[in-house]
Amino acid sequence: MSSVPSTGPADEPFDPVDVDGRSSSLGARGVLLSASAFCAVLLAGLFGVVHVPYVALSPGPVTDVIAGDRDGKGLITISGHETYPTDGQLDLTTVSLRGGPGLEMTLGELLLDWVDPAVNVVPRSLYFPDSQTQQEADDESAAEMTSSQTNAKVAALTELGIEVPATTTTQVEQVAADAPAARVLRPADTITAVDGEPVTTFAALQAAVRALPGGARVTLGVTRGGKATTVTTTTVSANGTTLLGITPHVDYEFPFDIDVAIDDVGGPSAGTMFALGIVDELTPGAMTGGQHVAGTGAIDADGTVEQIGGLRQKVLGAQADGARWFLAPRAECDQVAGATPDGITVVPITTLHDARQAVEAIGRGEGGTLETCDAAAASSD
């Protein structure tokens, strides 16, 4: 942009003039507008490219474990044992998470999500280690889903009094995040030796590690991806017992086939609803009594319901899908207490047995007698 020099004294403020010699305030405004537009474009660009260390949780898809997905494909298939027709809905709920490894949120996305009441924005470190890659995060999520399905099958059969023989192996299921072994061991690694001595059972592995003092360096033989290798780590001590800080994989011998399958969902939080679906198919009558029930919660093989993330978003997703009842881990009731959306009641559970009893009460038309998360949160204050 060009301008005509001022004819005034050199020490006077610059005063643009037009070709007729008149002062041009319009030209000055043009400069300001151009600068403002430039700044706006620059800020918009920054909002679109500057990444921030946060993730956003929003309500995700809801899927009925009884009827299956929208294509009519059932999630649970049982063969080798009598099953029974059922009715109603048992919905597993999910959250959509944006901002994970390799998919970092931009500043603009952060600001938009922060003002959306249905979205929860939290530090990324609550969900992902700083060094974790997108592939590692995907693998971990898939492994958690597989473990969730196995635990759901064991818990459901145990709830029904059906024995499931189990063998604890030397394969790593998971490693405590604060254990030194977390730096060298991965899920699915199989430990084959301790300081050069072969171990083929979990009892042998446990004995070899317990023979060492806490804080001792130890070399482990490991099979990883079909290849043998060695890693060195340090033991830890807890309550006088020396440990590696791993959870071993358990092999179960199921008395009949139960297949649980769902696409494009990871993590452990569907376990409780999978287990309820299995129980419903293996028992006469419709557990729900035709009611629309949703829920969430990771589940252990012994039937304990564990905490999960994104409870508020899952309740919102279930309510939008038409569910009237929602089963939630008791320990997380404070996330929705006093803020439950209209038309849905959130019921606290701590075990699969609790969950089954709650659904059966709802099916009998006695849901109004159940404790709510509002009451549970108030009693814990």
KABEL-V664498 format. One record per residue. N is the residue number from 1. NEAR is the number of other C-alpha atoms within 10 Angstrom. Layout:
((N	NEAR) (N	NEAR))
This chain:
((1	3) (2	5) (3	11) (4	11) (5	11) (6	15) (7	12) (8	10) (9	8) (10	8) (11	6) (12	9) (13	9) (14	12) (15	16) (16	19) (17	17) (18	14) (19	9) (20	6) (21	11) (22	10) (23	14) (24	14) (25	13) (26	11) (27	14) (28	13) (29	11) (30	12) (31	13) (32	12) (33	12) (34	12) (35	12) (36	12) (37	12) (38	12) (39	12) (40	12) (41	12) (42	12) (43	13) (44	13) (45	12) (46	14) (47	17) (48	14) (49	14) (50	12) (51	17) (52	16) (53	17) (54	20) (55	27) (56	22) (57	23) (58	23) (59	23) (60	18) (61	15) (62	21) (63	21) (64	23) (65	26) (66	24) (67	20) (68	18) (69	15) (70	9) (71	7) (72	9) (73	14) (74	17) (75	20) (76	19) (77	14) (78	15) (79	10) (80	9) (81	10) (82	10) (83	16) (84	11) (85	12) (86	20) (87	17) (88	17) (89	23) (90	30) (91	27) (92	25) (93	28) (94	28) (95	22) (96	15) (97	17) (98	18) (99	22) (100	21) (101	21) (102	11) (103	13) (104	18) (105	23) (106	18) (107	19) (108	19) (109	18) (110	20) (111	12) (112	10) (113	18) (114	15) (115	11) (116	11) (117	9) (118	14) (119	21) (120	18) (121	19) (122	14) (123	13) (124	20) (125	12) (126	10) (127	13) (128	17) (129	12) (130	11) (131	8) (132	12) (133	15) (134	14) (135	11) (136	13) (137	17) (138	15) (139	15) (140	17) (141	16) (142	17) (143	19) (144	20) (145	22) (146	18) (147	21) (148	27) (149	26) (150	25) (151	24) (152	30) (153	28) (154	25) (155	30) (156	27) (157	20) (158	16) (159	18) (160	12) (161	9) (162	13) (163	13) (164	15) (165	11) (166	12) (167	11) (168	14) (169	19) (170	25) (171	24) (172	18) (173	19) (174	20) (175	20) (176	12) (177	12) (178	9) (179	16) (180	18) (181	21) (182	17) (183	13) (184	12) (185	22) (186	17) (187	19) (188	17) (189	21) (190	24) (191	27) (192	21) (193	20) (194	20) (195	14) (196	12) (197	13) (198	15) (199	19) (200	13) (201	15) (202	18) (203	12) (204	16) (205	20) (206	16) (207	13) (208	18) (209	20) (210	18) (211	11) (212	17) (213	16) (214	18) (215	15) (216	14) (217	14) (218	17) (219	16) (220	23) (221	22) (222	21) (223	17) (224	17) (225	9) (226	9) (227	7) (228	13) (229	12) (230	17) (231	14) (232	17) (233	19) (234	17) (235	21) (236	22) (237	16) (238	9) (239	5) (240	10) (241	13) (242	21) (243	23) (244	24) (245	20) (246	20) (247	16) (248	20) (249	20) (250	18) (251	13) (252	15) (253	13) (254	16) (255	13) (256	11) (257	13) (258	17) (259	15) (260	21) (261	17) (262	15) (263	7) (264	5) (265	18) (266	19) (267	20) (268	25) (269	26) (270	25) (271	33) (272	34) (273	29) (274	32) (275	29) (276	25) (277	28) (278	25) (279	23) (280	24) (281	21) (282	19) (283	15) (284	13) (285	13) (286	19) (287	27) (288	23) (289	18) (290	15) (291	20) (292	22) (293	27) (294	31) (295	30) (296	30) (297	29) (298	27) (299	32) (300	21) (301	20) (302	15) (303	26) (304	20) (305	26) (306	22) (307	18) (308	18) (309	17) (310	22) (311	25) (312	25) (313	23) (314	27) (315	29) (316	20) (317	22) (318	28) (319	21) (320	15) (321	15) (322	13) (323	23) (324	18) (325	24) (326	26) (327	25) (328	29) (329	26) (330	21) (331	18) (332	21) (333	24) (334	19) (335	16) (336	18) (337	17) (338	13) (339	10) (340	17) (341	14) (342	9) (343	11) (344	19) (345	23) (346	26) (347	25) (348	26) (349	28) (350	19) (351	21) (352	26) (353	18) (354	17) (355	24) (356	23) (357	15) (358	24) (359	29) (360	18) (361	18) (362	23) (363	19) (364	14) (365	13) (366	12) (367	17) (368	10) (369	10) (370	16) (371	15) (372	22) (373	28) (374	20) (375	15) (376	18) (377	19) (378	13) (379	8) (380	9) (381	6))
